[in-house]
């Protein structure tokens, strides 16, 4: 399904421009230039205005001294999901506050799926939740984030 963000759009100055499709923003503008998300091995499963689903497999170099996934790995996956979901609405969006709750341990080989969605928003602020599940559909982490939506749009 192709998700297109409303177009054409005429801004206050009368300049007309077209907003991009959320998949183009996420896959071609953001992910293609995001070396860290690529290093994580993230696959974009679905992207749309205000939501995103990502998939990633935990590798040995992602573990901590206990032999389980470092907490920063699930955090980074959730942070990428937040970025892709919020920017998929067409405006440049930046996180201003985030937090994560680690619910279950994550092991080497676990396949993680992050589902991000906007739960409340206004013209300039968006509140997001990202749920992270393992291959057994067990929630392993829950992330909350607030973004600031800039005037600047993706072109």
C-alpha positions as CSV (number, residue, x, y, z in Angstrom):
1,X,0.0,0.0,0.0
2,X,1.4,3.4,-1.0
3,X,0.9,6.0,1.7
4,X,1.1,9.6,0.4
5,X,1.0,12.5,2.8
6,X,-1.4,15.2,1.7
7,X,-0.4,17.1,-1.5
8,X,-0.4,19.7,-3.0
9,X,0.2,21.9,0.0
10,X,0.2,25.7,-0.1
11,X,2.0,27.4,2.7
12,X,1.2,30.7,4.3
13,X,3.4,32.6,1.7
14,X,1.5,31.0,-1.2
15,X,4.4,28.8,-2.3
16,X,3.1,25.4,-3.4
17,X,5.0,22.3,-2.9
18,X,4.4,18.6,-2.7
19,X,5.0,16.5,0.4
20,X,6.7,13.2,0.0
21,X,5.4,9.7,0.4
22,X,6.3,8.4,3.9
23,X,8.1,5.4,2.5
24,X,10.4,7.7,0.4
25,X,11.2,9.9,3.4
26,X,12.0,6.9,5.6
27,X,13.7,4.5,3.1
28,X,15.4,6.9,0.7
29,X,16.0,10.1,2.7
30,X,16.6,8.8,6.2
31,X,17.6,5.1,6.3
32,X,19.8,5.4,3.2
33,X,21.9,8.0,5.1
34,X,21.7,6.5,8.5
35,X,24.9,4.5,9.0
36,X,24.0,3.5,12.6
37,X,20.6,2.0,11.7
38,X,22.3,0.2,8.9
39,X,25.1,-1.1,11.3
40,X,22.3,-2.4,13.5
41,X,21.0,-4.3,10.6
42,X,17.5,-2.7,10.8
43,X,15.0,-3.6,8.1
44,X,12.1,-1.2,7.5
45,X,9.0,-3.4,7.4
46,X,6.4,-0.7,7.1
47,X,6.5,3.1,7.3
48,X,3.7,5.7,7.2
49,X,2.7,9.0,8.6
50,X,3.1,8.6,12.3
51,X,3.9,4.9,12.5
52,X,6.7,2.5,11.6
53,X,7.6,-1.1,12.0
54,X,11.3,-2.2,12.0
55,X,13.0,-5.6,12.3
56,X,16.4,-6.4,13.6
57,X,18.4,-9.5,14.7
58,X,20.7,-9.3,17.7
59,X,24.4,-10.1,17.0
60,X,27.2,-11.1,19.3
61,X,28.9,-7.7,19.1
62,X,25.7,-6.2,20.5
63,X,26.0,-8.0,23.9
64,X,27.2,-6.7,27.2
65,X,29.3,-8.4,29.9
66,X,26.4,-10.6,30.9
67,X,26.2,-12.1,27.4
68,X,22.8,-10.5,26.8
69,X,21.9,-7.6,24.5
70,X,23.2,-4.3,25.7
71,X,20.3,-2.0,26.7
72,X,21.5,0.5,24.2
73,X,20.6,-1.9,21.4
74,X,16.9,-2.0,22.1
75,X,17.0,1.7,22.9
76,X,18.7,2.4,19.5
77,X,16.1,0.3,17.6
78,X,13.3,2.2,19.4
79,X,14.9,5.5,18.7
80,X,15.2,4.7,15.0
81,X,11.5,3.7,14.9
82,X,10.6,7.0,16.6
83,X,12.6,8.9,14.1
84,X,11.2,7.1,11.1
85,X,7.5,7.3,12.3
86,X,7.7,11.0,13.3
87,X,9.5,12.1,10.2
88,X,7.2,10.1,8.0
89,X,4.6,12.8,8.6
90,X,6.5,15.1,6.3
91,X,8.1,17.6,8.6
92,X,11.6,17.3,10.1
93,X,11.1,16.0,13.6
94,X,13.6,15.8,16.4
95,X,13.3,13.9,19.7
96,X,13.3,16.2,22.8
97,X,12.6,13.5,25.5
98,X,12.8,9.7,25.5
99,X,12.7,6.9,28.0
100,X,12.7,3.1,27.8
101,X,11.7,0.3,30.1
102,X,13.5,-3.0,29.6
103,X,11.0,-5.8,30.4
104,X,12.7,-9.0,29.3
105,X,16.3,-9.9,28.5
106,X,17.3,-10.1,24.9
107,X,19.8,-12.8,23.6
108,X,22.1,-13.3,20.6
109,X,20.0,-14.4,17.7
110,X,16.7,-12.8,18.9
111,X,14.8,-11.2,16.2
112,X,13.3,-7.9,17.5
113,X,10.3,-6.0,16.0
114,X,9.7,-2.4,16.9
115,X,6.3,-0.9,16.3
116,X,6.2,2.9,16.7
117,X,3.0,5.0,16.6
118,X,2.0,8.5,17.5
119,X,-0.4,8.4,20.4
120,X,-1.0,12.2,20.8
121,X,0.1,15.2,18.8
122,X,-0.3,18.8,17.8
123,X,1.1,20.9,15.1
124,X,4.6,21.1,16.7
125,X,4.7,18.3,19.3
126,X,4.2,14.5,18.9
127,X,4.0,11.8,21.6
128,X,5.0,8.3,20.5
129,X,5.1,4.8,21.9
130,X,7.4,2.1,20.6
131,X,6.8,-1.5,21.6
132,X,9.6,-4.0,21.0
133,X,8.8,-7.7,20.7
134,X,11.0,-10.7,20.2
135,X,10.4,-13.6,17.8
136,X,8.0,-15.2,20.2
137,X,5.8,-12.1,20.3
138,X,6.9,-11.3,23.9
139,X,7.3,-7.7,24.7
140,X,10.9,-7.0,25.7
141,X,10.9,-3.2,25.9
142,X,8.6,-0.3,25.9
143,X,9.8,3.2,24.8
144,X,8.2,6.6,25.0
145,X,9.3,9.6,23.1
146,X,8.3,13.2,22.5
147,X,9.3,14.9,19.2
148,X,9.4,18.5,18.1
149,X,8.1,19.0,14.5
150,X,10.0,21.7,12.7
151,X,8.6,23.9,10.0
152,X,11.0,22.4,7.5
153,X,9.6,19.6,5.3
154,X,11.2,16.8,3.5
155,X,12.0,17.5,-0.1
